[in-house]
């Protein structure tokens, strides 16, 4: 299972029905939170996200609509008795802010929190888990801001059942075959793993482009991604305003997805001035047909 | 108009239908925000509170459920183009936290923000407006925490219409009479103000007791208040837990109101473990009959 669930799709000014940026990436049993605007913990409860499975949190940048909900979420996890470590990634000052807030409240967390600062000079891999690799890259925004590439690697080899049966390998052993083990038969024959399995299926890639003005510097990261999230704060008639504010338009997001040869695009971070979102789709689809709105509560399978 | 509107009545763990602490005190044309838990800016929008009239913000203490929504609200006011100064009161570290968060976001506010640190040694009057006085006092909590006394002073003298007419004072002059002016008649007679008016009606007092364990140290502040807000995190069977955590129970809040000879009590800061709130009323009313629940969205006239 590799999917992303949208918790907030709005830009800085919250509205009554759209929340600031937050997404949950599900990678098998682990949940990864990407940005955490004010109210994210309530959205997590509303959409029944299993907080206990949350393992990694990534904060793209220190504009409030991307992290003001983080300290509240951390507090809540602690109050609820979490014991598993939590891995947090963000600009270095984030750690300072959280520490100061916890000191003032005399909070001592009930779990370990490991913070990794994101620095422009260290761009690259930050998570290398059994089936997931995460790396980060700089976007172009008013303050330092990073996007993330989530690479789900299929580790399990694909069993060819008729071959496995031909070598009389019992089904109970198939899970070990999938992990790459050979099979020792009682008659002394050693069945090599690659006689009965194929290499793992190709991985999947999700690219979160965070807040950014249009820049083709992102193309190498988004290249042939299965899913790209790109912000569209404005419709394209406000391209000038978008550039001034280091944001992007509908058409720019679609252009990036097309040039990157991505398979699918979801768009979000809509300015609160827009009550209707379909015009965003109408502007994107002529440029990149496989575009969808990032809708709160919706899950997009990658 | 002197009233309090509840925006959040829950304690630390938010639920889907109860928010962390925040209240708006209306004093004629001015709005005062008392505490500002996460999501308060959305509650302000939900209950159509006029943000432009917000003049003072008071933060009782630095537990997150009382201030995590503040930085987001301040940001939003700035994005919406506020120009009027904002007066903020809270523990001294609050200023440090806000400054750090604004620096990291490269935020420059579009309005002046005046911060007054609350310190145990300076307890007393912090606002002395034309019709409102606000003072603060220490409560007993795990970290420094303050309650607030809101005193609305009636400045206008009460006109006795039949007397005013007997002296042939035109109705157009009544507003000046209410301000205390004498009236010079064309025939040379000077009508002294106190011949035709009575002193202003007595003021009204609202006392916000913030988070606190039961302590009769609060009695002098709550004495004969028209309305007292006191926390009731727990029902009375959990009195021991309440004390351990520096919180209060239903019966304790009612006892305080009774001993203070208050006229009315509202209770809030309910633990999220309670889905039903009526047991709080059932425990309070035998001790202090004029008790009500602090319900979100409800306005209590003082």
Interface residues (C-beta under 8 A of the other chain):
Chain A: X12 X13 X14 X15 X16 X38 X39 X41 X42 X45 X46 X62 X63 X64 X68 X69 X71 X72 X75 X76 X79 X80 X91 X93 X94 X96 X97 X100 X101 X104 X105 X106 X142 X143
Chain B: X12 X13 X14 X15 X16 X38 X39 X41 X42 X45 X46 X62 X63 X64 X68 X69 X71 X72 X75 X76 X79 X80 X91 X93 X94 X96 X97 X100 X101 X104 X105 X106 X142 X143
